[in-house]
Amino acid sequence: MQYENLILIKGGNYLDVKKALEDWLSNYQDSFQHQFIFELFKLDDRLFAIQVDRRLDNDRFYYLVNFLQYPFDITYTVQVEGFTIEKDVSELEGEELLIYISEDDTDYDCVYVTTSQNEHYKIDFGGRVTETEETKSYYHPENLNLQNPEIFKTEKVTSDHINGKPVDEISKLPKRLIICSALSALLLGLNHFIMSSGRDFFAVVFFITAGIAGWLFFDYKLLQRPRLYLGGLILSFAVLLYGAYLSNNFTFTESKIALLGSFFPMVLLLTQLPARWIFKRIMKREPIVDKPAPSLADFIYMATLGIPLFFLLIFFAR
């Protein structure tokens, strides 16, 4: 029998596995444009199975495997394995795949793949596929007693938004980066050609560039995607070059407030990269930037991002 979109969880207990599944369904509810069915089976005291609706796309299936391995606020030791057929990644299209999280994983935002031909890859959540040196062998589960499941059904999304949130926020992140970058360039350009100099001109530059840093600070999901992080880095570099241009063409006393603002986005991103890596390594999950902070760990992470900006402010105030 061929199992598609099946997940096996070895270890833990039923209530923890159930809570992890419920948490994931709650987090992704706004992205379900159809009603999907998830069936949770208890095969024995330490072995559980989830039959995921076969209509669910590969990306969200991978997110679920990853989330079950690294759930929020649940401490357990489990081995999670998913079985599916790749439909989206061209290099692997049509392949039967074993999906898992490597014991050596330090990224926390990816899954590892073994094909039916025992080829090994890592798929990160930025869409990048790379070969690995993993040695896990492909197998197909057999003779599973999938009876008497607990059934979970998602709600069907009937409009573009639910409670003001986009249906598929992840798919809109690149567009948001492009729009915000273009808007920032437009505002800086208009300010430059309309005012061109003077105290108000430099103050406006400061507020626009500091606003870019604020947007990047709170749009934390965008910075979790490697390609979009690179896009933010390019934007920040362009802003820094503009600040340097103003500094070279005006006195430091005049332009220092604009130069200060131009440093904010770059300093933020250069702080965010190692801070996020350390957070994921310690907490086994992505940090969340929100108001109020959802946990003490998230608050410390947010404060860490702000500390270099605070010292930069003090330096320029001298």
C-alpha positions as CSV (number, residue, x, y, z in Angstrom):
1,M,0.0,0.0,0.0
2,Q,1.3,3.4,-0.9
3,Y,1.1,6.1,1.8
4,E,1.0,9.7,0.6
5,N,1.2,12.7,3.0
6,L,1.7,10.3,6.0
7,I,3.7,11.3,9.0
8,L,5.0,9.0,11.6
9,I,6.0,10.3,15.1
10,K,8.2,7.9,17.2
11,G,8.4,8.9,20.8
12,G,6.6,11.5,22.9
13,N,3.0,10.9,24.1
14,Y,-0.3,11.2,22.4
15,L,-1.4,14.4,24.2
16,D,1.8,16.3,23.2
17,V,1.6,15.1,19.6
18,K,-2.1,16.2,19.5
19,K,-1.2,19.6,20.9
20,A,1.6,20.1,18.4
21,L,-0.8,19.3,15.6
22,E,-3.5,21.6,16.9
23,D,-1.0,24.4,17.3
24,W,0.2,24.0,13.8
25,L,-3.4,24.0,12.4
26,S,-4.1,27.1,14.4
27,N,-1.0,28.9,13.1
28,Y,-1.8,28.0,9.5
29,Q,-5.6,28.3,9.5
30,D,-5.5,31.5,7.6
31,S,-3.8,29.8,4.6
32,F,-6.3,27.1,4.1
33,Q,-8.4,27.9,1.0
34,H,-10.1,24.5,1.2
35,Q,-11.3,22.3,4.1
36,F,-8.5,19.8,4.8
37,I,-8.8,16.7,7.0
38,F,-6.0,15.5,9.3
39,E,-6.4,12.1,11.0
40,L,-4.3,11.3,14.1
41,F,-3.7,7.7,15.0
42,K,-2.3,6.1,18.1
43,L,-0.4,3.0,16.9
44,D,1.0,2.2,20.3
45,D,2.1,4.1,23.4
46,R,5.2,5.6,21.6
47,L,4.2,5.5,18.0
48,F,1.7,7.8,16.3
49,A,0.7,8.6,12.7
50,I,-0.9,11.6,11.0
51,Q,-2.6,11.0,7.7
52,V,-2.5,14.5,6.1
53,D,-5.1,15.4,3.5
54,R,-3.6,14.4,0.2
55,R,-4.6,17.8,-1.4
56,L,-2.2,19.7,0.9
57,D,0.8,21.1,-1.0
58,N,4.3,20.0,-0.4
59,D,5.5,23.2,1.3
60,R,2.9,23.1,4.1
61,F,3.5,19.3,4.5
62,Y,7.2,20.1,5.1
63,Y,6.3,22.9,7.5
64,L,4.2,20.4,9.5
65,V,7.0,17.9,9.7
66,N,9.4,20.6,10.9
67,F,6.9,21.9,13.4
68,L,6.2,18.5,14.9
69,Q,9.9,18.2,15.4
70,Y,10.3,21.7,16.8
71,P,6.9,22.6,18.4
72,F,6.3,25.7,20.5
73,D,6.2,25.2,24.3
74,I,6.3,21.4,24.1
75,T,9.3,19.5,25.4
76,Y,9.7,16.0,24.0
77,T,12.1,13.8,22.2
78,V,10.7,12.4,19.0
79,Q,11.7,11.3,15.6
80,V,9.4,12.6,12.9
81,E,9.3,11.1,9.4
82,G,7.0,12.1,6.5
83,F,6.2,10.2,3.3
84,T,5.0,12.1,0.3
85,I,5.4,12.6,-3.5
86,E,7.1,15.8,-4.6
87,K,4.9,17.9,-6.9
88,D,6.5,21.4,-6.7
89,V,10.3,21.2,-6.8
90,S,11.4,20.5,-10.4
91,E,14.5,18.6,-9.5
92,L,12.5,16.1,-7.5
93,E,9.1,16.2,-9.2
94,G,7.3,12.8,-9.1
95,E,9.8,11.3,-6.6
96,E,8.6,9.4,-3.6
97,L,10.3,11.1,-0.6
98,L,11.1,10.4,3.0
99,I,11.0,13.7,4.9
100,Y,12.8,14.1,8.2
101,I,14.9,16.4,10.4
102,S,18.6,15.5,10.6
103,E,20.1,15.0,14.1
104,D,22.8,17.4,13.0
105,D,20.4,20.1,11.9
106,T,21.2,23.6,13.2
107,D,19.1,25.7,10.8
108,Y,15.6,24.8,12.2
109,D,13.9,26.1,9.1
110,C,14.3,23.3,6.7
111,V,13.6,19.6,6.1
112,Y,15.8,16.8,4.9
113,V,14.9,14.5,2.1
114,T,15.8,10.9,1.0
115,T,14.4,9.9,-2.4
116,S,13.4,6.4,-3.3
117,Q,16.8,6.2,-5.1
118,N,18.5,7.1,-1.8
119,E,19.6,10.5,-3.0
120,H,19.8,13.0,-0.2
121,Y,18.8,16.7,-0.2
122,K,18.0,19.6,2.2
123,I,15.0,21.8,1.3
124,D,15.1,25.1,3.2
125,F,12.0,27.3,3.6
126,G,13.4,29.8,1.2
127,G,12.9,27.3,-1.6
128,R,16.6,26.3,-2.0
129,V,17.4,22.6,-2.6
130,T,20.9,21.4,-1.9
131,E,22.5,18.0,-1.8
132,T,23.7,16.6,1.6
133,E,26.0,14.0,3.0
134,E,23.2,12.4,5.0
135,T,23.0,8.6,5.0
136,K,19.4,7.9,6.0
137,S,18.0,5.1,3.8
138,Y,14.6,5.4,2.1
139,Y,11.9,3.0,3.3
140,H,8.2,2.8,2.9
141,P,6.0,2.0,5.9
142,E,4.0,-1.2,5.7
143,N,1.2,-2.9,7.6
144,L,0.2,0.1,9.6
145,N,-3.0,-0.3,11.6
146,L,-4.7,3.0,10.7
147,Q,-8.0,2.7,12.5
148,N,-10.1,4.8,14.8
149,P,-8.4,8.2,14.2
150,E,-9.1,11.4,15.9
151,I,-10.1,13.7,13.1
152,F,-9.2,17.4,12.7
153,K,-10.8,19.6,10.1
154,T,-9.7,23.0,9.0
155,E,-12.1,25.8,8.2
156,K,-12.4,26.8,4.6
157,V,-11.3,30.4,3.8
158,T,-13.9,32.1,1.7
159,S,-12.3,35.4,1.1
160,D,-8.9,37.0,0.7
161,H,-8.6,37.8,4.3
162,I,-9.7,36.4,7.7
163,N,-9.6,38.8,10.7
164,G,-7.6,41.2,8.5
165,K,-4.8,38.7,7.8
166,P,-3.8,37.6,4.3
167,V,-4.7,34.1,3.2
168,D,-1.2,33.1,2.3
169,E,1.1,35.6,4.0
170,I,4.3,33.8,3.0
171,S,3.5,34.0,-0.7
172,K,3.0,37.8,-0.3
173,L,6.4,38.5,1.3
174,P,8.4,39.1,-1.9
175,K,5.7,41.5,-3.2
176,R,5.8,43.3,0.2
177,L,9.6,43.7,0.0
178,I,9.3,45.2,-3.5
179,I,6.5,47.6,-2.7
180,C,8.2,48.8,0.5
181,S,11.5,49.2,-1.2
182,A,10.0,51.2,-4.1
183,L,8.0,53.3,-1.7
184,S,11.1,54.1,0.4
185,A,13.0,55.1,-2.8
186,L,10.1,57.3,-3.9
187,L,9.9,59.1,-0.6
188,L,13.6,59.7,-0.4
189,G,13.6,60.9,-4.0
190,L,10.7,63.3,-3.6
191,N,12.3,64.7,-0.4
192,H,15.6,65.1,-2.2
193,F,14.3,67.0,-5.2
194,I,11.6,69.0,-3.4
195,M,13.6,70.1,-0.3
196,S,17.2,69.2,-1.3
197,S,18.8,70.8,1.8
198,G,18.0,72.4,5.1
199,R,17.2,71.1,8.6
200,D,13.8,69.7,7.6
201,F,15.3,67.9,4.6
202,F,17.7,65.9,6.8
203,A,15.0,65.3,9.5
204,V,12.8,63.7,6.8
205,V,15.6,61.5,5.6
206,F,16.1,60.4,9.2
207,F,12.5,59.5,9.7
208,I,12.2,57.6,6.4
209,T,15.4,55.6,6.9
210,A,14.6,54.9,10.6
211,G,11.1,53.8,9.4
212,I,12.7,51.3,7.0
213,A,14.6,49.8,10.0
214,G,11.3,49.7,12.0
215,W,9.5,47.9,9.1
216,L,12.3,45.3,8.9
217,F,12.3,44.9,12.7
218,F,8.6,44.0,12.8
219,D,8.4,42.2,9.5
220,Y,10.3,39.3,11.0
221,K,8.9,36.6,8.8
222,L,10.4,38.3,5.8
223,L,13.8,38.1,7.3
224,Q,13.4,34.4,7.9
225,R,13.6,33.8,4.1
226,P,17.2,33.8,2.9
227,R,16.5,35.5,-0.5
228,L,14.3,38.1,1.1
229,Y,16.9,38.8,3.8
230,L,19.4,39.4,1.0
231,G,16.9,41.8,-0.6
232,G,16.6,43.6,2.7
233,L,20.4,43.7,2.9
234,I,20.6,45.3,-0.6
235,L,18.0,47.9,0.3
236,S,19.9,48.7,3.5
237,F,23.2,49.0,1.6
238,A,21.5,51.4,-0.8
239,V,20.2,53.5,2.1
240,L,23.7,53.6,3.7
241,L,25.2,54.7,0.4
242,Y,22.6,57.6,0.2
243,G,23.6,58.6,3.8
244,A,27.2,58.6,2.8
245,Y,26.5,60.7,-0.3
246,L,24.8,63.3,1.9
247,S,27.6,63.2,4.4
248,N,30.1,63.9,1.6
249,N,28.2,66.8,0.1
250,F,27.2,68.6,3.3
251,T,28.9,69.3,6.6
252,F,28.8,66.6,9.2
253,T,26.8,68.9,11.6
254,E,24.1,69.3,8.9
255,S,23.9,65.8,7.7
256,K,24.7,63.7,10.8
257,I,21.0,63.0,11.6
258,A,20.4,61.7,8.1
259,L,23.6,59.6,8.3
260,L,22.5,58.2,11.6
261,G,19.2,57.1,10.1
262,S,20.9,55.5,7.1
263,F,22.9,53.3,9.4
264,F,19.8,51.9,11.2
265,P,18.6,49.3,8.6
266,M,22.1,47.8,8.0
267,V,23.0,47.6,11.7
268,L,19.6,46.0,12.4
269,L,20.1,43.3,9.7
270,L,23.7,42.6,10.7
271,T,22.5,42.1,14.3
272,Q,19.5,40.0,13.3
273,L,21.4,37.3,11.5
274,P,23.6,36.1,14.4
275,A,20.9,36.8,17.0
276,R,18.3,34.7,15.1
277,W,20.9,31.9,14.7
278,I,21.6,31.9,18.4
279,F,17.9,32.0,19.3
280,K,17.1,29.1,17.1
281,R,19.9,27.1,18.4
282,I,18.8,27.6,22.0
283,M,15.0,27.7,21.7
284,K,14.7,25.2,18.7
285,R,12.2,27.6,17.0
286,E,12.0,30.9,15.2
287,P,11.9,34.1,17.2
288,I,8.7,36.1,17.2
289,V,8.7,39.9,17.1
290,D,5.4,41.2,18.4
291,K,3.9,43.7,20.8
292,P,3.7,42.5,23.5
293,A,6.5,39.9,23.2
294,P,4.9,36.4,23.4
295,S,7.6,35.1,25.8
296,L,10.6,36.3,27.8
297,A,13.0,34.7,25.2
298,D,11.3,36.7,22.4
299,F,11.6,39.9,24.5
300,I,15.3,39.3,25.0
301,Y,15.7,38.7,21.3
302,M,13.8,42.0,20.4
303,A,15.9,43.9,23.0
304,T,19.1,42.4,21.5
305,L,18.1,43.8,18.1
306,G,17.5,47.2,19.6
307,I,20.7,47.5,21.7
308,P,23.1,48.3,18.8
309,L,20.7,50.9,17.5
310,F,20.7,52.5,21.0
311,F,24.5,52.7,21.2
312,L,24.6,54.1,17.6
313,L,22.2,56.8,18.7
314,I,24.4,57.7,21.7
315,F,27.5,57.8,19.5
316,F,26.0,60.2,17.1
317,A,24.6,62.4,19.9
318,R,28.1,63.0,21.2
